[in-house]
Structure formats: structure tokens, C-alpha cells
Amino acid sequence: MTKPNLKLAKLPDMKPAKLSVSLPPDLMGDLKTYAKIYEQTYGEKQPVGALIPSMLAGFLASDHGFKKAKRELA
């Protein structure tokens, strides 16, 4: 199997802040599937909770409207 080109790069070492959220079952299922593909790609098992911060950071970094509004707040 060829390694997929995931948008999420291999996670760096980091100390996370704790946050609790409720997710719909279909989203949680997709996140678990993503975690399995991540493990196959990088040979390193990560829990879903460890992947979410990088996913959110990538989402915010790609949201041009958010970046513009953030600059205007400063």
C-alpha cells in the first residue's frame, strides 16, 4: 500500500491544554478512521484527541476570512 498524502503532517511533541467537546457519531467515526490511516502512514499510533489540535490549527490557518478579521482586531 502506498502512503497517502495526508494534509496533516506527523505531529510534533507538544504539551496539550485540556478541552472537552461532544461530537456527532459520524464525525467521531471519521476521526477514528483518520487516526488509523495516520498510524499506517507514519507507523505511530496517536489517539484522536492528539490529532485534533493540528487539524484545528490547519483549518484556522487556511481560513482567509478568519485571518483577515484577526488582523483587524489587533
PyRosetta script that sets phi, psi and omega in degrees:
from pyrosetta import init, pose_from_sequence

init()
pose = pose_from_sequence("MTKPNLKLAKLPDMKPAKLSVSLPPDLMGDLKTYAKIYEQTYGEKQPVGALIPSMLAGFLASDHGFKKAKRELA")
pose.set_psi(1, 129.9)
pose.set_omega(1, 176.5)
pose.set_phi(2, -77.1)
pose.set_psi(2, 150.3)
pose.set_omega(2, -179.8)
pose.set_phi(3, -74.6)
pose.set_psi(3, 130.8)
pose.set_omega(3, 178.2)
pose.set_phi(4, -71.2)
pose.set_psi(4, 156.0)
pose.set_omega(4, 177.8)
pose.set_phi(5, -92.0)
pose.set_psi(5, 84.8)
pose.set_omega(5, -177.8)
pose.set_phi(6, -74.7)
pose.set_psi(6, 144.5)
pose.set_omega(6, 176.5)
pose.set_phi(7, -67.3)
pose.set_psi(7, -32.4)
pose.set_omega(7, 179.8)
pose.set_phi(8, -85.5)
pose.set_psi(8, 120.8)
pose.set_omega(8, 177.7)
pose.set_phi(9, -76.8)
pose.set_psi(9, 170.0)
pose.set_omega(9, 177.6)
pose.set_phi(10, -59.4)
pose.set_psi(10, 135.9)
pose.set_omega(10, -174.7)
pose.set_phi(11, -69.3)
pose.set_psi(11, 139.0)
pose.set_omega(11, 172.7)
pose.set_phi(12, -80.7)
pose.set_psi(12, 164.4)
pose.set_omega(12, 172.8)
pose.set_phi(13, -67.9)
pose.set_psi(13, 133.6)
pose.set_omega(13, -179.6)
pose.set_phi(14, -154.6)
pose.set_psi(14, 154.5)
pose.set_omega(14, 176.3)
pose.set_phi(15, -102.1)
pose.set_psi(15, 110.6)
pose.set_omega(15, -174.1)
pose.set_phi(16, -81.5)
pose.set_psi(16, 156.3)
pose.set_omega(16, 169.0)
pose.set_phi(17, -94.2)
pose.set_psi(17, 146.7)
pose.set_omega(17, -176.0)
pose.set_phi(18, -83.9)
pose.set_psi(18, 132.7)
pose.set_omega(18, 177.2)
pose.set_phi(19, -147.1)
pose.set_psi(19, 131.8)
pose.set_omega(19, 177.6)
pose.set_phi(20, -105.2)
pose.set_psi(20, 133.8)
pose.set_omega(20, 177.3)
pose.set_phi(21, -138.1)
pose.set_psi(21, 156.6)
pose.set_omega(21, 173.4)
pose.set_phi(22, -107.4)
pose.set_psi(22, 131.7)
pose.set_omega(22, -178.0)
pose.set_phi(23, -119.3)
pose.set_psi(23, 146.0)
pose.set_omega(23, 173.8)
pose.set_phi(24, -64.9)
pose.set_psi(24, 149.2)
pose.set_omega(24, -177.0)
pose.set_phi(25, -55.6)
pose.set_psi(25, -38.1)
pose.set_omega(25, -178.3)
pose.set_phi(26, -68.6)
pose.set_psi(26, -36.3)
pose.set_omega(26, 176.7)
pose.set_phi(27, -68.0)
pose.set_psi(27, -42.0)
pose.set_omega(27, 178.3)
pose.set_phi(28, -62.6)
pose.set_psi(28, -38.8)
pose.set_omega(28, 176.8)
pose.set_phi(29, -62.1)
pose.set_psi(29, -43.0)
pose.set_omega(29, 178.1)
pose.set_phi(30, -64.8)
pose.set_psi(30, -38.7)
pose.set_omega(30, 178.9)
pose.set_phi(31, -65.9)
pose.set_psi(31, -38.8)
pose.set_omega(31, 177.0)
pose.set_phi(32, -65.4)
pose.set_psi(32, -40.1)
pose.set_omega(32, 177.1)
pose.set_phi(33, -63.8)
pose.set_psi(33, -42.4)
pose.set_omega(33, 177.9)
pose.set_phi(34, -60.3)
pose.set_psi(34, -42.0)
pose.set_omega(34, 179.3)
pose.set_phi(35, -61.7)
pose.set_psi(35, -37.8)
pose.set_omega(35, 177.4)
pose.set_phi(36, -65.5)
pose.set_psi(36, -43.7)
pose.set_omega(36, 178.9)
pose.set_phi(37, -65.9)
pose.set_psi(37, -38.3)
pose.set_omega(37, 175.6)
pose.set_phi(38, -58.0)
pose.set_psi(38, -46.5)
pose.set_omega(38, 179.5)
pose.set_phi(39, -61.7)
pose.set_psi(39, -43.1)
pose.set_omega(39, 178.3)
pose.set_phi(40, -64.5)
pose.set_psi(40, -35.9)
pose.set_omega(40, -176.7)
pose.set_phi(41, -74.2)
pose.set_psi(41, -46.1)
pose.set_omega(41, -173.5)
pose.set_phi(42, -105.2)
pose.set_psi(42, -5.3)
pose.set_omega(42, 179.4)
pose.set_phi(43, 67.8)
pose.set_psi(43, 24.0)
pose.set_omega(43, -177.2)
pose.set_phi(44, -139.1)
pose.set_psi(44, 121.0)
pose.set_omega(44, -179.3)
pose.set_phi(45, -79.7)
pose.set_psi(45, 131.4)
pose.set_omega(45, 176.4)
pose.set_phi(46, -130.1)
pose.set_psi(46, 137.7)
pose.set_omega(46, 174.6)
pose.set_phi(47, -70.0)
pose.set_psi(47, 156.4)
pose.set_omega(47, -179.9)
pose.set_phi(48, -52.8)
pose.set_psi(48, -42.6)
pose.set_omega(48, -178.6)
pose.set_phi(49, -59.8)
pose.set_psi(49, -26.9)
pose.set_omega(49, 178.3)
pose.set_phi(50, -79.0)
pose.set_psi(50, -24.2)
pose.set_omega(50, -179.6)
pose.set_phi(51, -83.8)
pose.set_psi(51, -31.6)
pose.set_omega(51, -173.1)
pose.set_phi(52, -58.7)
pose.set_psi(52, -42.4)
pose.set_omega(52, -179.6)
pose.set_phi(53, -57.6)
pose.set_psi(53, -42.0)
pose.set_omega(53, 178.8)
pose.set_phi(54, -69.2)
pose.set_psi(54, -34.8)
pose.set_omega(54, 176.6)
pose.set_phi(55, -63.8)
pose.set_psi(55, -45.3)
pose.set_omega(55, 179.4)
pose.set_phi(56, -65.5)
pose.set_psi(56, -41.1)
pose.set_omega(56, 178.2)
pose.set_phi(57, -61.1)
pose.set_psi(57, -42.5)
pose.set_omega(57, 178.2)
pose.set_phi(58, -64.4)
pose.set_psi(58, -39.7)
pose.set_omega(58, 177.8)
pose.set_phi(59, -62.2)
pose.set_psi(59, -49.3)
pose.set_omega(59, -179.5)
pose.set_phi(60, -63.5)
pose.set_psi(60, -38.0)
pose.set_omega(60, 179.6)
pose.set_phi(61, -66.1)
pose.set_psi(61, -26.4)
pose.set_omega(61, -178.4)
pose.set_phi(62, -95.6)
pose.set_psi(62, -1.6)
pose.set_omega(62, -179.0)
pose.set_phi(63, -91.3)
pose.set_psi(63, 97.1)
pose.set_omega(63, -175.5)
pose.set_phi(64, -64.2)
pose.set_psi(64, -36.4)
pose.set_omega(64, 177.6)
pose.set_phi(65, -62.9)
pose.set_psi(65, -41.3)
pose.set_omega(65, 177.5)
pose.set_phi(66, -64.3)
pose.set_psi(66, -45.9)
pose.set_omega(66, -179.0)
pose.set_phi(67, -60.8)
pose.set_psi(67, -41.3)
pose.set_omega(67, 179.4)
pose.set_phi(68, -64.7)
pose.set_psi(68, -47.2)
pose.set_omega(68, 179.9)
pose.set_phi(69, -63.7)
pose.set_psi(69, -36.4)
pose.set_omega(69, 178.9)
pose.set_phi(70, -64.3)
pose.set_psi(70, -43.1)
pose.set_omega(70, 177.6)
pose.set_phi(71, -61.9)
pose.set_psi(71, -39.6)
pose.set_omega(71, -178.9)
pose.set_phi(72, -68.9)
pose.set_psi(72, -25.4)
pose.set_omega(72, 177.5)
pose.set_phi(73, -74.9)
pose.set_psi(73, -26.6)
pose.set_omega(73, -175.5)
pose.set_phi(74, -73.0)
pose.dump_pdb("model.pdb")
